[in-house]
Amino acid sequence: MRIAVTGKQGQVVQSLLAMAPAHGVELIAIGRPDLDLTDPASVLPALTAAQPDVIVSAAAYTAVDKAESEAELAHAVNAIGAGAVAEAASALGIPVIHLSTDYVFSGDKPSPYVETNPTGPISVYGNTKLEGELRVAAGNANHVILRTAWVYSPFGANFVKTMLRLAESRDELRVVADQRGCPTSALDIAEALIAIATRLSADADPALRGTFHLTGSGEATWAEFAQEIFARLKALGGKSANVVPITTAEYPTPARRPANSRLSGDKLAETYGIRLPDWKRSTDVVMQAILKNAI
């Protein structure tokens, strides 16, 4: 099977490139200048040339705070660009798997969100991602939209790598403790994407299409996530740091974050038999990969 994925540098793309060979999958990463989501006319020719069986729409504008002042660019990439990818997949007669986010929700719900809960983004980024979902669904009925959250990996910039870097020079770190979510390894996302793509390409069952939540099992606050990182770092012989829990109000950012980013993965488990591993186990896998590459 041949999968084309949009983007070249993102955590999910890099994870797919790392995992695909073990699954006998040919993975083609397509990004600028060949495919530029700010230029919808570039999308179909680039994807047609790749001749894929499935398209993974992973490229996105992900600078959450910067999006508040770059709303037009974020909209061009996350909404119009995502729609163009779905339309290209439809023109090619193949499925598209689109990655979305917990930011489509307000974060006010006291329990984990399910796919049927009303959306209500509270940031420019969240609004653009929600419009992207709508455009993907309208552009290709043969779609899966996967909402994920709190993504980390051995690649790119993410919370785990930031904590490891800061621990080298600081003994104490102030970390937000009133936002709760599901830390999710991009390596686990990649495994799930390959399994879902394989199923979609072979089975036309409408029940396999639609919107699903894909996050690590279990939950944590950012402070608890940091504490777990430092506990494992200490066990591996690295320099650790003390975590001081703080409130969101004590760490103001241009974009508001959902207080509750927890997403229920029950629908995906029931439909595809896929439930991602516990986030603590996956954090250990990612940290060992990062530290191994740092030696």
N, C-alpha and C positions, 0 to 999 in steps of 0.2 A: 504494500500500500504506500502511496505517495501523499504526504501531507505538505501543503504550502502554509506557512505561518507568516503573518505580517509583522514586520519589524526584524531587527537584527541584534540589538543590544539588550533588550529587556530581560528581566529575571526568568520569565516563563519561556521565552524563546531560547535563552541559553540553556535552561534546564531541559527543554525538548531536544535540543541538539545533543546534549549529553546522554539522554536516555533512549533516544530513538534506535540507535544501532542494536541494542540488546533486544529490542522487540521486532527486529527485521523491518523497520519502517524507514523509508527514505524521507528525510525531512529537508524541505527547501525553505530557507528563511529569505524573505523578500522585503527590502526596505528601500529607503532613498539611495540613489536618485531614481531607481527603476519604478518604485511604487512610493508615491508621496500622498499621504492622506489629505493634505491641503490642496491637492490637485486631483479631483475625482476622475478626470479623464485618463489619468495614468494607471488607474487601478485594474480595469479589465484587461488591457493589453499585457500587463505584467503577470497577472494571475493566469491568463490564457497560455502564456509562454511556458509556465511551470507545469502545465498539464496535471494538476493534482486530482486526487480522488476525494479529498476533503480539504476545506480551508479553515484554518484557525485564525480568527481575528483577534490578535493579541496586542498589536501596536496601539498606543493611546497617549494622550497628553495626561501625565500623572503628577505634575507639580501642583499639588492641591492648593497651596497658599498663593502661588504665583498666578493661578487661574483667576483669582479674584480681580487681578488687574490686566489679565490677558484673556478675557472672556471670549472674544471673537476667535482667537487662535484655538482655544480649548474646544469651542463649539465646532470649528471647522474639522478638527481631528476626531473628537469623540462622538460627534453626532453625524455630520455630513459624511465624513470619511468612513465611519463604521457602516453607514447605510450603503455607501458605494461598494464596499467589500461584499456585503450581503447580496446586493443586486448583481455583482459580478458572479458570485457563486450560483445564483439563480440562472443567469444567462448560460453558465457552463453546465447546468443541470446537476449540481452536486451540493452536499450539505455544507453549512457554515456553522462553526462553533465560535461564539462571541464571548469574550471575557468582560464581565461587568463587576460591580462593586457593592459593598454594603452602604456606600454613601448615597445610594438611591433612597434610603430610608432616613427618617428624621432622628432616630435613636431614642425616641420617647417611650417606646414599648418596654414594659418591665421584664418580658421574657424573650427568648430567641425568636427572630423573625422567620416566618414561613413565606413561601413564594406568593401566596395569595393576599398577604397583608398589603394595605394601601401604602404606596410610596409617598415620599414627601421630603425630597432633598433640601438641605439647609446651607448648601454652598454652591458656587458656580460649577465646580468640578462635578458634584453630585447631579446637578441639573443637566449638564452636558452628557453625562453617562446615561442618565435615564432617557434622554431623547435618543441617544444612540441605540438603546434597547428597542425603543419603539420603531426606529427606522430599520433596524435589522429584522424585526418581526414582520414589518410591512414589505420589506424588500425581498424576503425569501421565506416561504412557508416551511422549507426544509432547514430549520435552524434549531440550534440549542444555545440558549443564553445561560452562562454560568456566572453567578455572582460569587465573588470570593472576597477575602479580607485579610488585612495585616500580613501581607506576603513578605517572606524572607527567603534567602537562599545563599549559596556560596558566591553568587554572582552579583555584580552591580552594587548599588547603594541600598541599604535596608537597615532596619532597627537592630538586628543582631550584630551586623558589622560595625554599626555606629557605637554600640555599647562596648564591643571589644576594643575599638580604637580609643574611646574615651577612658577606658579602664587603665590604659597604659600610662596616662598622665594625671589621672585624678583618683583620689581615695574615696570620694563621695560624689554621688550623682542624684540630682532631684528629678524624679520621674512621676508623671501623672498617674494617679491611682483611682480616679473616678470615671474613667472610660473603660468599658469591658468589651472584649471581643474574642475572636477565635484565631490565634496565630496559625498561619498556614504556610507550609513549605512549598516553594515553587517546584521542587523535585517531586513532591506528591501530586501537585497540580498536573505536572507533565505526564506522570503515570496515568492519571485519570483521563486526561485529554486523549492519550493514545488509545485507551480502552474504549472511550466513548466514540471516537472517530471510527474505530474498527467496526463497532456495532452499527453506527449510522450508515456506513457505506454498504453494509450487507443486509440491513433490515429496514423496510419502509414503514414499519409500525408507527402511526401518529403519536402513540403514547411515549415514544422515545424523543419526541420533539417538544420544544417549549422552554420554559425557564426553570432552572434548578439552582440550588445553593451548594457550593463546594468549598468547605473550610475544614481546617484541622479539627479533630475531635477534642472536646474539652474547652475550657475558657479561662481567661485571665484578664487582669488589668495590665496596663503597660508596666506598672511598677512590679507586679508579680512576674511578668515576662522577663524583666531585667534581672530580678532576683534569681530566677531559674538559670539565666545565662551565666551569671556570676558564680552561682553554686557549681555549675558544671565546669566553668573555667578554672575555678580553684581546684576541683577534683582532677583536672587535666594538668595541673601544675602551672597554670598561668596566673598573672597578677589580677586580682579581683578588686571590686569596689563595693562600698556600702550604698544601699539604695535608700533615699529619703523620699517617702511618698508625699506628693503634693496634689493640689486640686487643679483642674483645668483653668480656673480663674487665675491661678498663680503662674501659669505658662500661656499667656495670650498669644494667639496666632491670627493672621488675617482671615483665615477660613475657619468656620465653626466645624467641629467634629461631632459625630453622633456619640452620645454617651453610652448607648447600647449598640454595639456592632455585631452582636451574636446572631449567627444565621443557622437555622436548623437544616441539617443534611438528610433528614428522614426521607424526603421525596426521592432524592438521588439514590439512596440506599435501596428503597423499595423498587425503583424502576430499573436501575442498572446493577444493583448489587455492589455499589461502590460506596465505601465510607472511609474517609482518610484517617490515617493513624493519629494517635494522641499527639498533641502538639509538643509535649515534653520529649517524647521519643524522637520526633522529627527534628527538634531543636538540637538534640545531641548529635544526630547524623550530620546536620548542616555545620555545626560548630567544629566537628572533627575534620570535615572537608576543608573548612576555612583555615584551621590551624595547620593542617597538613601542607596546604599550599603556601602557607606563610613561612614555613621552615626552609 
